[in-house]
C-alpha cells in the first residue's frame, strides 16, 4: 500500500467510476489465493459446525478448505464465472461434505429462509459493497442467517493507517506499478504487475493488474474496484446490523490490532 511520501505528483485526472476490465475468471482465481493463515483460521473457526454459509464464495477456495463429511455448506456469489469454477473445484472434494449448494445471488439481499452455525465473509468480501448502507444491509442479512448460538466471521485488509496518511492528499493517488506475482495459465508463464489508484475521501481504491506474458506479447489487463472499510467503524456498523462484536484482531492467530497490522479479523454474534 502507498505511503503519503511515495505517491505520484502527476496522478491522471480520472474518476473512481472509470470502468475496469473484467479479465478471465481463471486468472482472477489464480491470482487471488487469499492471505497466509486465513484457511487455517476458517478451518478452526468452523470446526464442529454442522452448517456454514459463505457470502462471496468466489471460486470456492474457503469452501474446499473447511469441507468435512459432517458439514452442510452453502456458498453465495454474484459472479457466474467464478461460481462455475467453484462447482468444478468443489466437485473434487474428498471426502465429500454432507451437502454443498452454490447459489448465484447478491449476498446483501439474501433470503434463504434458514440459519447456519457459521456465516463467513472472507477475503475483503465487504469491500465489494458500494457504501455504508450496503455494508449494514449485508451484515444484517448475515445476522438473519445466523443460528441463535452462531457466529459471523470476516477478514479484510487493515487500511486505517494508510487512509489517514493519504486523507490530505489530492485524489486520485497513484501507487506505481509493481510486480506482485508470477503465475502459469494455459501453459504460459505470466508476471503480474499491480497499479492502485486511491480516492481516500470516497474510501475507494481501484486496482489494475497487467498479466505480462513471458517472452513478450500483449498483456492481459484486469481490474477490481473496492470501497474499503475502516476497522474503527466496525462497532458502529455491527450494532446497526444487530450484531455484537466478539473480537477484532490484527491477524489470524489473534494478534493485537495495531498500526503494523496488515489484516483485521473479526468475529460477531447476534446481539
N, C-alpha and C positions, 0 to 999 in steps of 0.2 A: 504494500500500500504506500502511496506517496506521502512524503512529509512536506510541510509548508515551504521549506527551503530548497526543495528539489523540483517544484512544479515548473512547467514551461511558461515563459513570458508571452508566447505568441499563440495561445490556445485559439483554435479556429472558432469563428462565431457560428456555432451550431446549437440546436435546441436538443434537450434530452429526449424529445419525442421523435427525433430522426429515426426512420425505420432501420432496423438492423437485419442483416441476412440470417436466415434460419439455419442453414447448413444441414448436412445429413445427420439423422438421429444417431447412427452408429458412431460417428466421430464425437458427438456430444457425450455419448456413454463412455467411450474410451478415454476421453479427457477428464470427465467429471467422475472421479473414482472415490470421492469422499476425503476425509481427513484422518490422519493416523490416530487410531484408538477409537474411532466412532463405532465401528461394527462390534467391537468387544463391549463397549458401553451399552449398546442396544441389546446385545445378547444377554448381558447381566440384568438389565432393567426388565426384560421380558421373560426371564426365567420363571417358570411356574405359572405364567399367564396362560389361560386357555383360549383367549381370543385377543387379537391385535388388529387394529385398524391403522394403516399408514396413509397419511394425507400427503400427496405429492410424491408418489412412489417411483416416478420416473421409469427407469429400465429395470427396476426390481432388485437393486443391489442389496438394500437392507432386508427386504422380504426373504431373499435367499439365505441371508446370514442368520436370521432368527428362526427359521422354519424348524419345527420338530414334529414328530409323528402325533403329538398330542395337541398341537396348536391349530386353531382356526384363524386363517389370515384373510384380510381384505385389504387390497391396495387401490387407491384412487388417484387418478391423474387426468389432466385435461388434454394431454398430448397423445394422439392416437399412435404416432410412430414410436414413441418411447414405450407405450403400453404394449405394442406388438413385440418389441424386444423383451419386455418383461415376461410376456406369455411364453416366448421361446425359451428364455433362461429358466424360468420357474418350472417349466415342464420337465426339466432335467434334475430337479431337486431329489436327492436320495439320502435317506428315506423321505418319502413324500410327507407333507404336512397333512393333518387331519382333513383340512379343506383349504382351498385357495380360490378367491374370487378377485378379479381385476375389473375395475369399473371406470369408464370414461366419464368424468364429471368434474365440475368446479367444486373443490372442497370447501370454498367459502359459502356455498349454498347447498350443502349436502343434507339429505334427509333419508337415512337408511331404515329408520324405524326399529333400530336395535342398538344395544350398548356393548362395550368392549372393556376388557380388563386394562388394556393399554391403548392409548392413541398416540401416534408418533408423527412429528413433523420434522424430519431430519434435514440436515444439509442446507440451511438457509431457505427452507420452503416458505417461510413467512415473508421473505424478501420479494417474492413474486407478486405480492399484493400491492395495489395502487396507492393506498392511503391508510390512515389510522382507522377509519371507519371499517375498511375492508379487513384489517387485522383483527379488530374487535369482533367483527362478524365471523371470521374464520375460527377464532378462539372460542366463540360462543357455540359454533357448530361442533367443534371438538368437545366442548363441555357437554353438549347434548348427547353425544355418543359415548360418554364415559359411564361405566357401571358405578354404583354408589361408592365402592372402595377402589375405583380405578385411578389411574394416573395418566396425565399428559406429559410427554417428554419431547423437547425440541432443542435444537442447537443452531448456532449461526456464528458468523464472524463477528468479533467484538470490535466495533469501529468507533466507539465513543471518543477515544483519544485522538484518532485521526480526524474525525469530524470536527472536533473542537479546534484542532490546528488549522484546518482548512476553511473554517467558517468565515474568516475575514478576507479570504482571497476572492478576487473576481472570478466568476464562473464563465465557461467551464474550465476546470483544472485538468491538465493532461498528465497522466502517469506514462512516461515514454515507453515505447515498445521494448519488451524484454522477453527472452526465451523462458518458457515455463515448463516445457515437457518435450519428450521425444515419444513418438508412438508409431505403431505399424498398423496399416489399414489396407485391406485388399491387396496384400503382397507388396506394399510400398511403404518406405520409411518417410516420416514427416518430422520436421521441427515445428513446434507450436510456439508462436510469439503472441504476447498479450499486450494490448493497449487499453488503458482505462481513462474514461472521462468522468469527472465528478461535478455535481451540482449540489453543494452542501446545503444551500438554502432550501432546496427541494428534497434533500436527503435521497438524491438519485445518483446512480452510477451506471454507466454503460460500459460493457467490456466487449472488445472485438478481438477475435482470435484469427491469426493467419496460420494456416497449416501449410508450411512450405515444404514441397516435396524434395527429397534428397536427389541431387543430380540436376536440379533446376526444373523450371516449368512454372506455370501459373499457380499461385497459392489458392487453397480453398478457404474462403472467408466466412466466418460465422460469428454471431454475437448474442449476448444476453443483456437484459436490462433489469435492474433491481431498484426498488425503493427500500433502502436499508432501515433497519430497526435499531434504535439505541437501547442498550440494555437498561439504562436508568429509567426508561419509560415502562419497563415490564410490570412493576407493581400496579401502576395505574391502569394499564390495558388489561391485565389479568382480572383485576377487580371489576372492571366494566363488563367483562365477559362471564362473570360469575365463578371465577376461579380464585384459589388461594395458592400463592407460590410456596412450594416446599423448600426449594433451594435454587440459587443461581450461582453456578460455579464457573471457574475460569479454565476448565478443562475436563476431559472425560474421566479423570481419576479423582475428581472432587477438589482440584486445586483452587485456591482462593482467586477471586476475580480482582485483578489489578491492572495497572496501565501496561504491563508486559504481557497480558493475556492475549492470545490470538483468537480464542473462541469464548463464547459463553454457552453454558449447558444448563437448561432449566427443567425443573420438574414442578408440576402443578397438579392440584386435585380439586374436585368440586368444592365450592365454598359452603 
